[in-house]
Amino acid sequence: MVSHRCRNCAWWDNKHPSVARIPIELLKVEPGFCRRRKAGSLQIGQHLYGAHPVMDADEFCGEFKGE
């Protein structure tokens, strides 16, 4: 099995309090944020919010960085 998963990556953040507000509809078993890049913006009504990509602990990407 490939060990380059979000859970083992230096950019993985599943400890921030806002992780608890990730909607269950995203179907992430172990949700967290990828902090590799700066947050993008998300507009809801007339308000802008910063948002990092929501990932699952078992997902994989090509920009993995070990601890």
ROROTOR-891613 format. One record per residue: residue in three letters; x, y, z of N, C-alpha, C in turn; residue number from 1. Coordinates in nm, 2 decimals. Layout:
+------+--------+--------+--------+--------+--------+--------+--------+--------+--------+-----+
| type |   n.c1 |   n.c2 |   n.c3 |  ca.c1 |  ca.c2 |  ca.c3 |   c.c1 |   c.c2 |   c.c3 | seq |
+------+--------+--------+--------+--------+--------+--------+--------+--------+--------+-----+
|  ala |      X |      Y |      Z |      X |      Y |      Z |      X |      Y |      Z | NUM |
...
+------+--------+--------+--------+--------+--------+--------+--------+--------+--------+-----+
//
This chain:
+------+--------+--------+--------+--------+--------+--------+--------+--------+--------+-----+
| type |   n.c1 |   n.c2 |   n.c3 |  ca.c1 |  ca.c2 |  ca.c3 |   c.c1 |   c.c2 |   c.c3 | seq |
+------+--------+--------+--------+--------+--------+--------+--------+--------+--------+-----+
|  met |   0.08 |  -0.12 |   0.00 |   0.00 |   0.00 |   0.00 |   0.09 |   0.12 |   0.00 |   1 |
|  val |   0.05 |   0.23 |  -0.07 |   0.12 |   0.35 |  -0.08 |   0.11 |   0.43 |   0.05 |   2 |
|  ser |   0.22 |   0.47 |   0.11 |   0.21 |   0.55 |   0.23 |   0.19 |   0.70 |   0.21 |   3 |
|  his |   0.19 |   0.74 |   0.09 |   0.18 |   0.88 |   0.06 |   0.03 |   0.92 |   0.07 |   4 |
|  arg |  -0.03 |   0.92 |   0.18 |  -0.17 |   0.95 |   0.21 |  -0.18 |   1.08 |   0.29 |   5 |
|  cys |  -0.29 |   1.15 |   0.29 |  -0.30 |   1.27 |   0.36 |  -0.27 |   1.25 |   0.51 |   6 |
|  arg |  -0.31 |   1.15 |   0.57 |  -0.28 |   1.13 |   0.71 |  -0.13 |   1.13 |   0.75 |   7 |
|  asn |  -0.05 |   1.10 |   0.65 |   0.10 |   1.10 |   0.68 |   0.17 |   1.22 |   0.62 |   8 |
|  cys |   0.10 |   1.32 |   0.58 |   0.15 |   1.44 |   0.51 |   0.17 |   1.55 |   0.61 |   9 |
|  ala |   0.28 |   1.63 |   0.59 |   0.30 |   1.75 |   0.67 |   0.20 |   1.85 |   0.66 |  10 |
|  trp |   0.13 |   1.86 |   0.54 |   0.03 |   1.96 |   0.52 |  -0.11 |   1.93 |   0.57 |  11 |
|  trp |  -0.13 |   1.81 |   0.62 |  -0.26 |   1.76 |   0.67 |  -0.30 |   1.82 |   0.80 |  12 |
|  asp |  -0.42 |   1.87 |   0.81 |  -0.47 |   1.93 |   0.93 |  -0.61 |   1.88 |   0.96 |  13 |
|  asn |  -0.62 |   1.79 |   1.06 |  -0.75 |   1.74 |   1.10 |  -0.77 |   1.77 |   1.25 |  14 |
|  lys |  -0.69 |   1.86 |   1.31 |  -0.70 |   1.90 |   1.45 |  -0.77 |   2.04 |   1.47 |  15 |
|  his |  -0.78 |   2.12 |   1.36 |  -0.84 |   2.25 |   1.38 |  -0.99 |   2.24 |   1.41 |  16 |
|  pro |  -1.04 |   2.32 |   1.50 |  -1.18 |   2.32 |   1.55 |  -1.28 |   2.32 |   1.43 |  17 |
|  ser |  -1.25 |   2.39 |   1.32 |  -1.35 |   2.40 |   1.21 |  -1.37 |   2.27 |   1.14 |  18 |
|  val |  -1.28 |   2.17 |   1.16 |  -1.30 |   2.03 |   1.10 |  -1.44 |   1.98 |   1.14 |  19 |
|  ala |  -1.48 |   2.01 |   1.26 |  -1.61 |   1.95 |   1.31 |  -1.73 |   2.01 |   1.23 |  20 |
|  arg |  -1.71 |   2.12 |   1.16 |  -1.82 |   2.17 |   1.08 |  -1.82 |   2.13 |   0.94 |  21 |
|  ile |  -1.73 |   2.04 |   0.90 |  -1.73 |   1.99 |   0.76 |  -1.86 |   1.91 |   0.74 |  22 |
|  pro |  -1.94 |   1.94 |   0.64 |  -2.06 |   1.87 |   0.62 |  -2.05 |   1.72 |   0.59 |  23 |
|  ile |  -2.13 |   1.64 |   0.65 |  -2.13 |   1.50 |   0.64 |  -2.16 |   1.46 |   0.49 |  24 |
|  glu |  -2.23 |   1.55 |   0.42 |  -2.26 |   1.53 |   0.28 |  -2.14 |   1.51 |   0.19 |  25 |
|  leu |  -2.03 |   1.55 |   0.23 |  -1.90 |   1.54 |   0.15 |  -1.85 |   1.40 |   0.16 |  26 |
|  leu |  -1.91 |   1.31 |   0.24 |  -1.87 |   1.17 |   0.25 |  -1.73 |   1.15 |   0.28 |  27 |
|  lys |  -1.67 |   1.22 |   0.37 |  -1.54 |   1.20 |   0.41 |  -1.54 |   1.13 |   0.55 |  28 |
|  val |  -1.47 |   1.01 |   0.55 |  -1.47 |   0.93 |   0.67 |  -1.39 |   0.99 |   0.78 |  29 |
|  glu |  -1.27 |   1.04 |   0.74 |  -1.18 |   1.11 |   0.83 |  -1.14 |   1.24 |   0.77 |  30 |
|  pro |  -1.23 |   1.34 |   0.78 |  -1.20 |   1.47 |   0.71 |  -1.09 |   1.55 |   0.78 |  31 |
|  gly |  -1.04 |   1.64 |   0.69 |  -0.94 |   1.73 |   0.74 |  -0.91 |   1.83 |   0.62 |  32 |
|  phe |  -0.82 |   1.92 |   0.64 |  -0.78 |   2.02 |   0.54 |  -0.64 |   2.00 |   0.49 |  33 |
|  cys |  -0.63 |   2.03 |   0.36 |  -0.50 |   2.03 |   0.30 |  -0.45 |   2.17 |   0.30 |  34 |
|  arg |  -0.34 |   2.19 |   0.38 |  -0.28 |   2.33 |   0.40 |  -0.17 |   2.36 |   0.30 |  35 |
|  arg |  -0.16 |   2.28 |   0.20 |  -0.04 |   2.29 |   0.10 |  -0.04 |   2.43 |   0.03 |  36 |
|  arg |  -0.16 |   2.48 |   0.00 |  -0.17 |   2.61 |  -0.07 |  -0.25 |   2.70 |   0.01 |  37 |
|  lys |  -0.24 |   2.83 |  -0.02 |  -0.33 |   2.93 |   0.05 |  -0.47 |   2.90 |   0.03 |  38 |
|  ala |  -0.55 |   2.94 |   0.12 |  -0.70 |   2.92 |   0.11 |  -0.76 |   2.99 |  -0.01 |  39 |
|  gly |  -0.85 |   2.93 |  -0.08 |  -0.93 |   2.99 |  -0.18 |  -1.04 |   3.07 |  -0.12 |  40 |
|  ser |  -1.12 |   3.14 |  -0.21 |  -1.23 |   3.21 |  -0.15 |  -1.36 |   3.14 |  -0.20 |  41 |
|  leu |  -1.46 |   3.15 |  -0.11 |  -1.59 |   3.10 |  -0.13 |  -1.69 |   3.20 |  -0.10 |  42 |
|  gln |  -1.78 |   3.24 |  -0.20 |  -1.88 |   3.34 |  -0.17 |  -2.01 |   3.28 |  -0.14 |  43 |
|  ile |  -2.07 |   3.32 |  -0.03 |  -2.20 |   3.27 |   0.01 |  -2.28 |   3.40 |   0.04 |  44 |
|  gly |  -2.38 |   3.43 |  -0.05 |  -2.45 |   3.56 |  -0.04 |  -2.35 |   3.67 |  -0.07 |  45 |
|  gln |  -2.35 |   3.77 |   0.02 |  -2.26 |   3.88 |   0.00 |  -2.13 |   3.87 |   0.08 |  46 |
|  his |  -2.10 |   3.75 |   0.14 |  -1.99 |   3.73 |   0.22 |  -1.88 |   3.64 |   0.16 |  47 |
|  leu |  -1.76 |   3.67 |   0.18 |  -1.65 |   3.59 |   0.13 |  -1.58 |   3.51 |   0.24 |  48 |
|  tyr |  -1.55 |   3.39 |   0.22 |  -1.49 |   3.30 |   0.32 |  -1.37 |   3.24 |   0.26 |  49 |
|  gly |  -1.27 |   3.22 |   0.35 |  -1.15 |   3.15 |   0.30 |  -1.17 |   3.00 |   0.33 |  50 |
|  ala |  -1.13 |   2.92 |   0.23 |  -1.16 |   2.77 |   0.24 |  -1.04 |   2.69 |   0.19 |  51 |
|  his |  -0.99 |   2.60 |   0.27 |  -0.89 |   2.51 |   0.22 |  -0.96 |   2.39 |   0.17 |  52 |
|  pro |  -0.90 |   2.31 |   0.08 |  -0.96 |   2.19 |   0.03 |  -0.99 |   2.09 |   0.14 |  53 |
|  val |  -1.10 |   2.03 |   0.14 |  -1.14 |   1.93 |   0.23 |  -1.10 |   1.79 |   0.17 |  54 |
|  met |  -1.02 |   1.72 |   0.25 |  -0.97 |   1.59 |   0.20 |  -1.01 |   1.48 |   0.31 |  55 |
|  asp |  -0.99 |   1.36 |   0.27 |  -1.01 |   1.24 |   0.36 |  -0.87 |   1.19 |   0.39 |  56 |
|  ala |  -0.85 |   1.14 |   0.51 |  -0.72 |   1.09 |   0.55 |  -0.66 |   0.99 |   0.46 |  57 |
|  asp |  -0.74 |   0.91 |   0.38 |  -0.68 |   0.81 |   0.30 |  -0.66 |   0.85 |   0.15 |  58 |
|  glu |  -0.69 |   0.98 |   0.12 |  -0.67 |   1.03 |  -0.01 |  -0.52 |   1.05 |  -0.04 |  59 |
|  phe |  -0.49 |   1.06 |  -0.17 |  -0.35 |   1.07 |  -0.22 |  -0.34 |   1.18 |  -0.31 |  60 |
|  cys |  -0.22 |   1.25 |  -0.31 |  -0.20 |   1.35 |  -0.41 |  -0.05 |   1.35 |  -0.45 |  61 |
|  gly |  -0.01 |   1.41 |  -0.55 |   0.13 |   1.41 |  -0.60 |   0.22 |   1.51 |  -0.53 |  62 |
|  glu |   0.16 |   1.59 |  -0.44 |   0.25 |   1.69 |  -0.37 |   0.27 |   1.65 |  -0.22 |  63 |
|  phe |   0.27 |   1.52 |  -0.19 |   0.29 |   1.47 |  -0.06 |   0.42 |   1.52 |   0.00 |  64 |
|  lys |   0.42 |   1.56 |   0.13 |   0.54 |   1.59 |   0.19 |   0.54 |   1.52 |   0.33 |  65 |
|  gly |   0.64 |   1.44 |   0.35 |   0.64 |   1.36 |   0.48 |   0.67 |   1.45 |   0.60 |  66 |
|  glu |   0.64 |   1.40 |   0.71 |   0.66 |   1.48 |   0.84 |   0.81 |   1.52 |   0.85 |  67 |
+------+--------+--------+--------+--------+--------+--------+--------+--------+--------+-----+
//
